[in-house]
Amino acid sequence: MPIQVDADGTVHVPAHKLPLSAALSEQSRAYMAAALSRAPRTAIPGPYEFATEAEFKVMVDGFREAMDNGHGKAMSDRLLEQFPVTIKQSTIGGVPVEEFTPLDAIDEDRVLINLHGGAFYAGAIYIGRVESIPIANLGKFRVISVDYRQGYEHKFPAASEDVAAVYVELLKDYAPGQIGIYGGSAGGVLAAQATAWILDKGMPAPGAIGIFGAGTGGAGDSDYFAAYATGLPASPGLLSRVANGSVGYFSGASNEDYLVNPNLAPIEFRAKFPPTLLITGTRAFDMSPAIATHRALVQAGVDASLHVFDGLAHCFYYEATSPEGADANQTIVSFFKRQLSPNRQSA
Amino acid sequence: MTRRTRMSAIAGLALAATTAATISAHAEGGPPRPTITPDGVTHVPAFDLPPSAFMSKESTDILKMRAMMHGAVPSPSDDIATARAGNDRQLAPIMAMMRAKYPVDMVEQTIGGVPTRVFTPKGKPFDRQRVLINLHGGAFSLCWEGCSVLESTPIASVGGYKVVSVNYRMAPEAAHPAGVEDVAAVYRELLKSYKPKNIGIYGCSAGGALTGQAAAWFPAHGLPQPGAIGIFGAGAVRFGAGDSAYFAGYADGGFPPPPRPGDKAQPAMDRGYFANVDMTDPIVSPALHPAVMAKFPPTLLITGTRAPDMSPAIVTNSALLKAGVRSTLIVAEGQGHCYIYLPMFPESQDAYQVITNFFRDNLK
């Protein structure tokens, strides 16, 4: 089929029909069809859409309220029934956290730090629960989900500092090689940023990290493929615009700063990253950022493992009972079991 | 499941709050947006896809050339001699570029009764402990001349490896399992001089698929697994399925997208190599069979976001990881099918290094 290409390399893609991926499970097919055909679909509001902090604050307050009273709470309540765990609120290193422990035998040798998604302005508590409950239950892990400081109230590097504070406190009871850090969406970005922050401060690396539904860095093919495949207009450079608005958590930070985008760190610095698991999907806008981060780590000789699910969208594994969600969660559990070990000293 | 919980995960946080700001951002007159019918089919509007921001300048510059090259790909309707000659002509300039950049010695040699070419780095010592078997691409019907050189040369040179490229039987002269039988014959012979754990097998496109078939064939025929394999530009499952068949078909053009209802049937690229085979067979599509996957050695998969092999590759990676096999997946941003044939790309050079390191780490 002849494809028209301009001198600058722009491809004119013709109109076409894209069916659901043939690789999807029946459960995910039904789910995708139902979710996709519900109109109108809207993209997550980015800080770049707002001219003033005041307008941004109005949106964020509304977004948080909708999430806390709506799907965020409903989804975490449902997961708690399906994957029972104990939830305890506390403070570690001066930072508010929720601690998840399995009801029965607990893995005493490992601990995970979860960083919730939510675009660096939402997701505290409920998305933290969505990301922590299945992993604590399935892996018998102690999971500490961090209510890190984010926008509109706070600016970079407040979240990285909070993760580091929790990590330093855990180092009193655990070797670095026993501690894993992971998160989805914004939490995946933060897992990479916080690891860079920890290394930059001369601290030992955690034993392993997980970057899910995310990567650092900006634009790529997934801005187009994922947007069109999930019913949205193309959104070039979505992640970089989220991270470089004139308002919000990253306003005042630079995308060229390797503590914001660790892909840009010198290769010797990237080489200090611990084994890293990345999970994304072919219809996820985070696929290109995940690929870019994976490449930056592999180039530096880091043991980085990339898992791409066909036909699935951003943070699809939040749907923990779909076959693909169950696969992803099992992969996360196995990864941390294998990479975190009692006496291992990283870095 | 409630309506709200169903909404939540599909785009993570993306859908919950329909704020005034988002609505205004996507008001009428904005960029074209797709529509979706209740069966889940997305009707994608015509759109302009700029070069990926993550691509190197070299790859961006060459996008246009690559798009133009597609017209020269031999059609499966041509007779086989014409198709092979056209393929050789098309690849000659790239082969010259590859040989100039990565000097090697190449010797024709029959191994286990099968014709091969043995590549070693020119003017420098090579690894005597390890050996790699290369299985060239070419839709199971052509490209011995060019693809064997493009796949073996950079790995022999960069890695300091001895690479044995196999001229396995193809269509239309032969059919499955002739190719994998020839691979097994060469492998058997090499096992007289090398331990299985010191032998690696890799290939691109049809050669990648054949590599997966070999890893399914060996344990079923009493042969030990090699130390590691590389499946590039392919997966251990058939082509043409999954999202990438569409992404690549409409955005890259190297391969046609899946036929639409009413489209005229096209002749098969493989010229009948698999004509009488069940494509779900455990040797032909091992990624569909968890018990076969569980016996695979450590595997490296390389694909690209504009490659029709992306879905086969990622599905294979997931199947291997699920079966507890060490699997490493590299997806190159903005790249198409077997982009590693083009030595001027930094992405290709990255891949040569990754392949070299992978075999060094796993063949021991």
Interface residues (C-beta under 8 A of the other chain):
Chain A: M1 P2 I3 V5 D6 A7 D8 G9 T10 V11 H12 V13 P14 A15 H16 K17 L18 P19 L20 S21 A22 A23 R29 Y31 M32 A33 A34 A35 L36 S37 R38 A39 P40 R41 T42 A43 I44 P45 E49 F50 E55 M59 G62 F63 A66 M67 G70 H71 G72 A74 M75 R78 G117 G118 A119 A122 G123 I127 G184 S185 G213 G217 G218 A219 G220 D221 S222 Y224 F225 Y228 A229 T230 G231 L232 P233 A234 P236 G237 T282 R283 M287 S288 I291 A292 H294 R295 V298 Q299 G301 S305 L306 H307 V308 F309 D310 G311 A313 H314 C315 F316 Y317 Y318 E319 G325 D327 Q330 T331 S334
Chain B: M1 T2 R4 T5 R6 M7 S8 A9 I10 A11 G12 L13 A14 L15 A16 A17 T18 T19 A21 T22 I23 A25 H26 G30 P31 P32 R33 P34 T35 I36 T37 P38 D39 G40 V41 T42 H43 V44 P45 A46 F47 D48 L49 P50 P51 S52 A53 F54 T60 D61 L63 K64 A67 M68 H70 G71 A241 G242 D243 S244 Y246 F247 G249 Y250 A251 D252 G253 P256 P257 R260 T305 R306 M310 S311 I314 V315 N317 S318 L321 K322 G324 S327 T328 L329 I330 V331 A332 E333 G334 D350 V354 N357
